[in-house]
Amino acid sequence: TVSEALDLHQRVNRPNVMIKVPGTKAGVSAFEELTAAGVNVNVTLLFSVNRYLEIVQAYLNGLEKRLAGDKPIKGQTSVASFFISRVDSAVDKALEEQNNTSLQGKIAIANARIAYGHFENIFHSDKFKRFAELGAFPQRLLWASTGTKNPSYSDVLYIEQLIGPETVNTVPPATLDAFRDHGVVAQTLKADLPEAHQMLEQLTATGIDLRAITDKLEKDGVEAFCVAFDELLDSLKTKRESLT
């Protein structure tokens, strides 16, 4: 991962490029090494708060290593792509098997709000202030998978409920059109963090293991990326053969 990322970064050679690295266990150490090398990274396929915290620590460690090597961190940045609707789709299925509807459509947003609470605590702290004074940017949370998959939910649910400072939302075109048409703009991300924790506690009480669900989503996401990459290579091979 590291060698491929460094090669791609060098080939593109643009100050605004972000190299995508999956937020797996192996990806954590790769991300730290790339940050120390001065590469801006989009850490993708994040589903759990625990993994997100590992990624945040890797970012801080990478900045620290860069400074220890007398290298600048001015302009250094990153995003942590935290997936939303896939979490609800998986959790809702487990809740449906229990005939439990009270938490359906709520866990993904609660999960994201808890992650954002950690973001604020860490990147607005004195610990990060030293990096900021030297020109490094906070690693912003990027909300991914924000198109609503359940037709019984609002088609702008994961836009309206995750609006807050210092975040990014990668919005599917159809969802963006819907939000332009009838979305409500309000700062909702900071709403009732204790309630978000309570929802996750209630989920645990049902016997549903959110960590097991997010681990599977991560595994499935990596496999989907691998399939897509192999299909791309096959397409290129077919095209090349047709031209020779």
C-alpha positions as protocol buffer text, in pm:
chain_id: "A"
residue {
  index: 1
  type: THR
  ca { x: 0 y: 0 z: 0 }
}
residue {
  index: 2
  type: VAL
  ca { x: 270 y: 248 z: 99 }
}
residue {
  index: 3
  type: SER
  ca { x: 490 y: 195 z: -208 }
}
residue {
  index: 4
  type: GLU
  ca { x: 192 y: 215 z: -445 }
}
residue {
  index: 5
  type: ALA
  ca { x: 62 y: 528 z: -272 }
}
residue {
  index: 6
  type: LEU
  ca { x: 402 y: 699 z: -288 }
}
residue {
  index: 7
  type: ASP
  ca { x: 436 y: 610 z: -656 }
}
residue {
  index: 8
  type: LEU
  ca { x: 89 y: 743 z: -739 }
}
residue {
  index: 9
  type: HIS
  ca { x: 149 y: 1058 z: -536 }
}
residue {
  index: 10
  type: GLN
  ca { x: 471 y: 1122 z: -727 }
}
residue {
  index: 11
  type: ARG
  ca { x: 311 y: 1054 z: -1065 }
}
residue {
  index: 12
  type: VAL
  ca { x: 16 y: 1289 z: -1005 }
}
residue {
  index: 13
  type: ASN
  ca { x: 240 y: 1553 z: -847 }
}
residue {
  index: 14
  type: ARG
  ca { x: -35 y: 1793 z: -748 }
}
residue {
  index: 15
  type: PRO
  ca { x: -59 y: 1970 z: -410 }
}
residue {
  index: 16
  type: ASN
  ca { x: -431 y: 1897 z: -376 }
}
residue {
  index: 17
  type: VAL
  ca { x: -420 y: 1523 z: -444 }
}
residue {
  index: 18
  type: MET
  ca { x: -537 y: 1281 z: -174 }
}
residue {
  index: 19
  type: ILE
  ca { x: -441 y: 917 z: -201 }
}
residue {
  index: 20
  type: LYS
  ca { x: -715 y: 681 z: -89 }
}
residue {
  index: 21
  type: VAL
  ca { x: -614 y: 417 z: 167 }
}
residue {
  index: 22
  type: PRO
  ca { x: -862 y: 171 z: 324 }
}
residue {
  index: 23
  type: GLY
  ca { x: -903 y: 211 z: 698 }
}
residue {
  index: 24
  type: THR
  ca { x: -825 y: -150 z: 779 }
}
residue {
  index: 25
  type: LYS
  ca { x: -590 y: -261 z: 1054 }
}
residue {
  index: 26
  type: ALA
  ca { x: -307 y: -274 z: 802 }
}
residue {
  index: 27
  type: GLY
  ca { x: -423 y: 58 z: 660 }
}
residue {
  index: 28
  type: VAL
  ca { x: -370 y: 231 z: 995 }
}
residue {
  index: 29
  type: SER
  ca { x: 6 y: 178 z: 991 }
}
residue {
  index: 30
  type: ALA
  ca { x: 26 y: 253 z: 618 }
}
residue {
  index: 31
  type: PHE
  ca { x: -158 y: 581 z: 674 }
}
residue {
  index: 32
  type: GLU
  ca { x: 79 y: 679 z: 954 }
}
residue {
  index: 33
  type: GLU
  ca { x: 381 y: 609 z: 733 }
}
residue {
  index: 34
  type: LEU
  ca { x: 233 y: 806 z: 443 }
}
residue {
  index: 35
  type: THR
  ca { x: 154 y: 1102 z: 668 }
}
residue {
  index: 36
  type: ALA
  ca { x: 513 y: 1099 z: 791 }
}
residue {
  index: 37
  type: ALA
  ca { x: 620 y: 1102 z: 425 }
}
residue {
  index: 38
  type: GLY
  ca { x: 412 y: 1413 z: 360 }
}
residue {
  index: 39
  type: VAL
  ca { x: 135 y: 1244 z: 160 }
}
residue {
  index: 40
  type: ASN
  ca { x: -221 y: 1369 z: 209 }
}
residue {
  index: 41
  type: VAL
  ca { x: -453 y: 1072 z: 249 }
}
residue {
  index: 42
  type: ASN
  ca { x: -824 y: 998 z: 227 }
}
residue {
  index: 43
  type: VAL
  ca { x: -872 y: 712 z: 472 }
}
residue {
  index: 44
  type: THR
  ca { x: -1177 y: 529 z: 345 }
}
residue {
  index: 45
  type: LEU
  ca { x: -1408 y: 245 z: 453 }
}
residue {
  index: 46
  type: LEU
  ca { x: -1443 y: 360 z: 813 }
}
residue {
  index: 47
  type: PHE
  ca { x: -1749 y: 219 z: 987 }
}
residue {
  index: 48
  type: SER
  ca { x: -1663 y: 206 z: 1358 }
}
residue {
  index: 49
  type: VAL
  ca { x: -1568 y: 473 z: 1609 }
}
residue {
  index: 50
  type: ASN
  ca { x: -1289 y: 251 z: 1744 }
}
residue {
  index: 51
  type: ARG
  ca { x: -1120 y: 226 z: 1405 }
}
residue {
  index: 52
  type: TYR
  ca { x: -1170 y: 599 z: 1351 }
}
residue {
  index: 53
  type: LEU
  ca { x: -984 y: 672 z: 1675 }
}
residue {
  index: 54
  type: GLU
  ca { x: -697 y: 450 z: 1559 }
}
residue {
  index: 55
  type: ILE
  ca { x: -682 y: 651 z: 1237 }
}
residue {
  index: 56
  type: VAL
  ca { x: -681 y: 982 z: 1424 }
}
residue {
  index: 57
  type: GLN
  ca { x: -391 y: 863 z: 1640 }
}
residue {
  index: 58
  type: ALA
  ca { x: -205 y: 751 z: 1328 }
}
residue {
  index: 59
  type: TYR
  ca { x: -245 y: 1100 z: 1181 }
}
residue {
  index: 60
  type: LEU
  ca { x: -104 y: 1259 z: 1495 }
}
residue {
  index: 61
  type: ASN
  ca { x: 180 y: 1005 z: 1506 }
}
residue {
  index: 62
  type: GLY
  ca { x: 262 y: 1070 z: 1142 }
}
residue {
  index: 63
  type: LEU
  ca { x: 279 y: 1446 z: 1197 }
}
residue {
  index: 64
  type: GLU
  ca { x: 499 y: 1391 z: 1501 }
}
residue {
  index: 65
  type: LYS
  ca { x: 736 y: 1167 z: 1305 }
}
residue {
  index: 66
  type: ARG
  ca { x: 757 y: 1425 z: 1028 }
}
residue {
  index: 67
  type: LEU
  ca { x: 853 y: 1696 z: 1273 }
}
residue {
  index: 68
  type: ALA
  ca { x: 1107 y: 1466 z: 1437 }
}
residue {
  index: 69
  type: GLY
  ca { x: 1270 y: 1434 z: 1096 }
}
residue {
  index: 70
  type: ASP
  ca { x: 1291 y: 1813 z: 1064 }
}
residue {
  index: 71
  type: LYS
  ca { x: 1035 y: 1813 z: 782 }
}
residue {
  index: 72
  type: PRO
  ca { x: 758 y: 2073 z: 738 }
}
residue {
  index: 73
  type: ILE
  ca { x: 394 y: 1994 z: 807 }
}
residue {
  index: 74
  type: LYS
  ca { x: 253 y: 2315 z: 663 }
}
residue {
  index: 75
  type: GLY
  ca { x: -44 y: 2229 z: 444 }
}
residue {
  index: 76
  type: GLN
  ca { x: -57 y: 1868 z: 566 }
}
residue {
  index: 77
  type: THR
  ca { x: -415 y: 1744 z: 572 }
}
residue {
  index: 78
  type: SER
  ca { x: -633 y: 1434 z: 553 }
}
residue {
  index: 79
  type: VAL
  ca { x: -993 y: 1320 z: 558 }
}
residue {
  index: 80
  type: ALA
  ca { x: -1147 y: 1021 z: 735 }
}
residue {
  index: 81
  type: SER
  ca { x: -1428 y: 879 z: 521 }
}
residue {
  index: 82
  type: PHE
  ca { x: -1691 y: 753 z: 765 }
}
residue {
  index: 83
  type: PHE
  ca { x: -1964 y: 546 z: 599 }
}
residue {
  index: 84
  type: ILE
  ca { x: -2324 y: 606 z: 701 }
}
residue {
  index: 85
  type: SER
  ca { x: -2617 y: 436 z: 525 }
}
residue {
  index: 86
  type: ARG
  ca { x: -2446 y: 97 z: 498 }
}
residue {
  index: 87
  type: VAL
  ca { x: -2440 y: 84 z: 879 }
}
residue {
  index: 88
  type: ASP
  ca { x: -2815 y: 142 z: 904 }
}
residue {
  index: 89
  type: SER
  ca { x: -2886 y: -112 z: 630 }
}
residue {
  index: 90
  type: ALA
  ca { x: -2698 y: -382 z: 821 }
}
residue {
  index: 91
  type: VAL
  ca { x: -2824 y: -286 z: 1167 }
}
residue {
  index: 92
  type: ASP
  ca { x: -3183 y: -245 z: 1050 }
}
residue {
  index: 93
  type: LYS
  ca { x: -3176 y: -598 z: 910 }
}
residue {
  index: 94
  type: ALA
  ca { x: -3065 y: -734 z: 1248 }
}
residue {
  index: 95
  type: LEU
  ca { x: -3331 y: -528 z: 1427 }
}
residue {
  index: 96
  type: GLU
  ca { x: -3598 y: -650 z: 1186 }
}
residue {
  index: 97
  type: GLU
  ca { x: -3514 y: -1008 z: 1275 }
}
residue {
  index: 98
  type: GLN
  ca { x: -3599 y: -916 z: 1635 }
}
residue {
  index: 99
  type: ASN
  ca { x: -3916 y: -726 z: 1535 }
}
residue {
  index: 100
  type: ASN
  ca { x: -3753 y: -422 z: 1693 }
}
residue {
  index: 101
  type: THR
  ca { x: -3824 y: -99 z: 1507 }
}
residue {
  index: 102
  type: SER
  ca { x: -3743 y: 160 z: 1774 }
}
residue {
  index: 103
  type: LEU
  ca { x: -3379 y: 198 z: 1671 }
}
residue {
  index: 104
  type: GLN
  ca { x: -3415 y: 152 z: 1297 }
}
residue {
  index: 105
  type: GLY
  ca { x: -3271 y: 436 z: 1092 }
}
residue {
  index: 106
  type: LYS
  ca { x: -3098 y: 586 z: 1397 }
}
residue {
  index: 107
  type: ILE
  ca { x: -2777 y: 397 z: 1467 }
}
residue {
  index: 108
  type: ALA
  ca { x: -2570 y: 523 z: 1173 }
}
residue {
  index: 109
  type: ILE
  ca { x: -2634 y: 887 z: 1264 }
}
residue {
  index: 110
  type: ALA
  ca { x: -2566 y: 820 z: 1633 }
}
residue {
  index: 111
  type: ASN
  ca { x: -2242 y: 643 z: 1538 }
}
residue {
  index: 112
  type: ALA
  ca { x: -2135 y: 939 z: 1323 }
}
residue {
  index: 113
  type: ARG
  ca { x: -2219 y: 1195 z: 1591 }
}
residue {
  index: 114
  type: ILE
  ca { x: -2007 y: 1009 z: 1846 }
}
residue {
  index: 115
  type: ALA
  ca { x: -1716 y: 1008 z: 1601 }
}
residue {
  index: 116
  type: TYR
  ca { x: -1762 y: 1382 z: 1550 }
}
residue {
  index: 117
  type: GLY
  ca { x: -1757 y: 1436 z: 1926 }
}
residue {
  index: 118
  type: HIS
  ca { x: -1414 y: 1273 z: 1934 }
}
residue {
  index: 119
  type: PHE
  ca { x: -1304 y: 1488 z: 1639 }
}
residue {
  index: 120
  type: GLU
  ca { x: -1388 y: 1805 z: 1831 }
}
residue {
  index: 121
  type: ASN
  ca { x: -1222 y: 1687 z: 2150 }
}
residue {
  index: 122
  type: ILE
  ca { x: -899 y: 1591 z: 1974 }
}
residue {
  index: 123
  type: PHE
  ca { x: -855 y: 1853 z: 1704 }
}
residue {
  index: 124
  type: HIS
  ca { x: -967 y: 2145 z: 1919 }
}
residue {
  index: 125
  type: SER
  ca { x: -729 y: 2043 z: 2199 }
}
residue {
  index: 126
  type: ASP
  ca { x: -395 y: 2183 z: 2308 }
}
residue {
  index: 127
  type: LYS
  ca { x: -239 y: 1860 z: 2181 }
}
residue {
  index: 128
  type: PHE
  ca { x: -323 y: 1947 z: 1821 }
}
residue {
  index: 129
  type: LYS
  ca { x: -270 y: 2321 z: 1864 }
}
residue {
  index: 130
  type: ARG
  ca { x: 107 y: 2277 z: 1824 }
}
residue {
  index: 131
  type: PHE
  ca { x: 58 y: 2106 z: 1487 }
}
residue {
  index: 132
  type: ALA
  ca { x: -193 y: 2370 z: 1377 }
}
residue {
  index: 133
  type: GLU
  ca { x: 49 y: 2651 z: 1461 }
}
residue {
  index: 134
  type: LEU
  ca { x: 301 y: 2486 z: 1228 }
}
residue {
  index: 135
  type: GLY
  ca { x: 47 y: 2478 z: 945 }
}
residue {
  index: 136
  type: ALA
  ca { x: -112 y: 2133 z: 965 }
}
residue {
  index: 137
  type: PHE
  ca { x: -487 y: 2101 z: 919 }
}
residue {
  index: 138
  type: PRO
  ca { x: -723 y: 1885 z: 1125 }
}
residue {
  index: 139
  type: GLN
  ca { x: -818 y: 1555 z: 968 }
}
residue {
  index: 140
  type: ARG
  ca { x: -1177 y: 1630 z: 876 }
}
residue {
  index: 141
  type: LEU
  ca { x: -1452 y: 1370 z: 889 }
}
residue {
  index: 142
  type: LEU
  ca { x: -1601 y: 1295 z: 549 }
}
residue {
  index: 143
  type: TRP
  ca { x: -1950 y: 1148 z: 549 }
}
residue {
  index: 144
  type: ALA
  ca { x: -1967 y: 879 z: 279 }
}
residue {
  index: 145
  type: SER
  ca { x: -2253 y: 655 z: 168 }
}
residue {
  index: 146
  type: THR
  ca { x: -2508 y: 928 z: 242 }
}
residue {
  index: 147
  type: GLY
  ca { x: -2770 y: 831 z: -13 }
}
residue {
  index: 148
  type: THR
  ca { x: -3077 y: 686 z: 160 }
}
residue {
  index: 149
  type: LYS
  ca { x: -3114 y: 316 z: 79 }
}
residue {
  index: 150
  type: ASN
  ca { x: -3441 y: 255 z: 267 }
}
residue {
  index: 151
  type: PRO
  ca { x: -3732 y: 410 z: 72 }
}
residue {
  index: 152
  type: SER
  ca { x: -3932 y: 452 z: 394 }
}
residue {
  index: 153
  type: TYR
  ca { x: -3676 y: 706 z: 522 }
}
residue {
  index: 154
  type: SER
  ca { x: -3641 y: 1066 z: 410 }
}
residue {
  index: 155
  type: ASP
  ca { x: -3431 y: 1089 z: 95 }
}
residue {
  index: 156
  type: VAL
  ca { x: -3223 y: 1361 z: 263 }
}
residue {
  index: 157
  type: LEU
  ca { x: -3193 y: 1193 z: 605 }
}
residue {
  index: 158
  type: TYR
  ca { x: -2815 y: 1153 z: 600 }
}
residue {
  index: 159
  type: ILE
  ca { x: -2762 y: 1507 z: 477 }
}
residue {
  index: 160
  type: GLU
  ca { x: -2991 y: 1694 z: 714 }
}
residue {
  index: 161
  type: GLN
  ca { x: -2879 y: 1506 z: 1025 }
}
residue {
  index: 162
  type: LEU
  ca { x: -2503 y: 1541 z: 969 }
}
residue {
  index: 163
  type: ILE
  ca { x: -2457 y: 1914 z: 908 }
}
residue {
  index: 164
  type: GLY
  ca { x: -2175 y: 2067 z: 1110 }
}
residue {
  index: 165
  type: PRO
  ca { x: -1847 y: 2257 z: 1093 }
}
residue {
  index: 166
  type: GLU
  ca { x: -1523 y: 2113 z: 955 }
}
residue {
  index: 167
  type: THR
  ca { x: -1686 y: 1818 z: 780 }
}
residue {
  index: 168
  type: VAL
  ca { x: -1724 y: 1699 z: 422 }
}
residue {
  index: 169
  type: ASN
  ca { x: -2024 y: 1519 z: 274 }
}
residue {
  index: 170
  type: THR
  ca { x: -1986 y: 1330 z: -53 }
}
residue {
  index: 171
  type: VAL
  ca { x: -2342 y: 1348 z: -181 }
}
residue {
  index: 172
  type: PRO
  ca { x: -2482 y: 1133 z: -464 }
}
residue {
  index: 173
  type: PRO
  ca { x: -2629 y: 1352 z: -744 }
}
residue {
  index: 174
  type: ALA
  ca { x: -2988 y: 1236 z: -683 }
}
residue {
  index: 175
  type: THR
  ca { x: -2957 y: 1307 z: -311 }
}
residue {
  index: 176
  type: LEU
  ca { x: -2810 y: 1650 z: -382 }
}
residue {
  index: 177
  type: ASP
  ca { x: -3102 y: 1731 z: -612 }
}
residue {
  index: 178
  type: ALA
  ca { x: -3345 y: 1620 z: -342 }
}
residue {
  index: 179
  type: PHE
  ca { x: -3173 y: 1835 z: -80 }
}
residue {
  index: 180
  type: ARG
  ca { x: -3179 y: 2137 z: -309 }
}
residue {
  index: 181
  type: ASP
  ca { x: -3551 y: 2080 z: -354 }
}
residue {
  index: 182
  type: HIS
  ca { x: -3668 y: 2021 z: 3 }
}
residue {
  index: 183
  type: GLY
  ca { x: -3371 y: 1988 z: 237 }
}
residue {
  index: 184
  type: VAL
  ca { x: -3353 y: 2188 z: 560 }
}
residue {
  index: 185
  type: VAL
  ca { x: -3024 y: 2359 z: 644 }
}
residue {
  index: 186
  type: ALA
  ca { x: -2948 y: 2358 z: 1016 }
}
residue {
  index: 187
  type: GLN
  ca { x: -2652 y: 2265 z: 1232 }
}
residue {
  index: 188
  type: THR
  ca { x: -2760 y: 1920 z: 1347 }
}
residue {
  index: 189
  type: LEU
  ca { x: -2435 y: 1729 z: 1395 }
}
residue {
  index: 190
  type: LYS
  ca { x: -2382 y: 1845 z: 1752 }
}
residue {
  index: 191
  type: ALA
  ca { x: -2737 y: 1760 z: 1857 }
}
residue {
  index: 192
  type: ASP
  ca { x: -2767 y: 1561 z: 2182 }
}
residue {
  index: 193
  type: LEU
  ca { x: -2446 y: 1359 z: 2197 }
}
residue {
  index: 194
  type: PRO
  ca { x: -2557 y: 1182 z: 2520 }
}
residue {
  index: 195
  type: GLU
  ca { x: -2862 y: 1053 z: 2331 }
}
residue {
  index: 196
  type: ALA
  ca { x: -2635 y: 911 z: 2061 }
}
residue {
  index: 197
  type: HIS
  ca { x: -2439 y: 717 z: 2324 }
}
residue {
  index: 198
  type: GLN
  ca { x: -2767 y: 600 z: 2477 }
}
residue {
  index: 199
  type: MET
  ca { x: -2885 y: 464 z: 2141 }
}
residue {
  index: 200
  type: LEU
  ca { x: -2572 y: 256 z: 2102 }
}
residue {
  index: 201
  type: GLU
  ca { x: -2614 y: 126 z: 2457 }
}
residue {
  index: 202
  type: GLN
  ca { x: -2973 y: 31 z: 2374 }
}
residue {
  index: 203
  type: LEU
  ca { x: -2851 y: -152 z: 2065 }
}
residue {
  index: 204
  type: THR
  ca { x: -2601 y: -348 z: 2274 }
}
residue {
  index: 205
  type: ALA
  ca { x: -2881 y: -438 z: 2515 }
}
residue {
  index: 206
  type: THR
  ca { x: -3070 y: -605 z: 2229 }
}
residue {
  index: 207
  type: GLY
  ca { x: -2777 y: -842 z: 2180 }
}
residue {
  index: 208
  type: ILE
  ca { x: -2677 y: -693 z: 1846 }
}
residue {
  index: 209
  type: ASP
  ca { x: -2299 y: -654 z: 1818 }
}
residue {
  index: 210
  type: LEU
  ca { x: -2229 y: -331 z: 1631 }
}
residue {
  index: 211
  type: ARG
  ca { x: -1856 y: -402 z: 1623 }
}
residue {
  index: 212
  type: ALA
  ca { x: -1916 y: -735 z: 1448 }
}
residue {
  index: 213
  type: ILE
  ca { x: -2140 y: -559 z: 1196 }
}
residue {
  index: 214
  type: THR
  ca { x: -1887 y: -285 z: 1122 }
}
residue {
  index: 215
  type: ASP
  ca { x: -1605 y: -540 z: 1094 }
}
residue {
  index: 216
  type: LYS
  ca { x: -1805 y: -727 z: 830 }
}
residue {
  index: 217
  type: LEU
  ca { x: -1886 y: -405 z: 645 }
}
residue {
  index: 218
  type: GLU
  ca { x: -1515 y: -323 z: 636 }
}
residue {
  index: 219
  type: LYS
  ca { x: -1430 y: -670 z: 503 }
}
residue {
  index: 220
  type: ASP
  ca { x: -1706 y: -655 z: 241 }
}
residue {
  index: 221
  type: GLY
  ca { x: -1597 y: -306 z: 138 }
}
residue {
  index: 222
  type: VAL
  ca { x: -1236 y: -412 z: 81 }
}
residue {
  index: 223
  type: GLU
  ca { x: -1350 y: -714 z: -121 }
}
residue {
  index: 224
  type: ALA
  ca { x: -1574 y: -490 z: -336 }
}
residue {
  index: 225
  type: PHE
  ca { x: -1280 y: -257 z: -402 }
}
residue {
  index: 226
  type: CYS
  ca { x: -1065 y: -554 z: -506 }
}
residue {
  index: 227
  type: VAL
  ca { x: -1332 y: -681 z: -745 }
}
residue {
  index: 228
  type: ALA
  ca { x: -1374 y: -335 z: -898 }
}
residue {
  index: 229
  type: PHE
  ca { x: -997 y: -303 z: -944 }
}
residue {
  index: 230
  type: ASP
  ca { x: -972 y: -645 z: -1109 }
}
residue {
  index: 231
  type: GLU
  ca { x: -1261 y: -557 z: -1341 }
}
residue {
  index: 232
  type: LEU
  ca { x: -1085 y: -233 z: -1435 }
}
residue {
  index: 233
  type: LEU
  ca { x: -767 y: -423 z: -1522 }
}
residue {
  index: 234
  type: ASP
  ca { x: -970 y: -671 z: -1729 }
}
residue {
  index: 235
  type: SER
  ca { x: -1136 y: -384 z: -1918 }
}
residue {
  index: 236
  type: LEU
  ca { x: -800 y: -226 z: -1991 }
}
residue {
  index: 237
  type: LYS
  ca { x: -662 y: -561 z: -2107 }
}
residue {
  index: 238
  type: THR
  ca { x: -958 y: -614 z: -2340 }
}
residue {
  index: 239
  type: LYS
  ca { x: -925 y: -264 z: -2482 }
}
residue {
  index: 240
  type: ARG
  ca { x: -551 y: -304 z: -2533 }
}
residue {
  index: 241
  type: GLU
  ca { x: -597 y: -634 z: -2713 }
}
residue {
  index: 242
  type: SER
  ca { x: -861 y: -481 z: -2940 }
}
residue {
  index: 243
  type: LEU
  ca { x: -613 y: -215 z: -3050 }
}
residue {
  index: 244
  type: THR
  ca { x: -325 y: -451 z: -3129 }
}
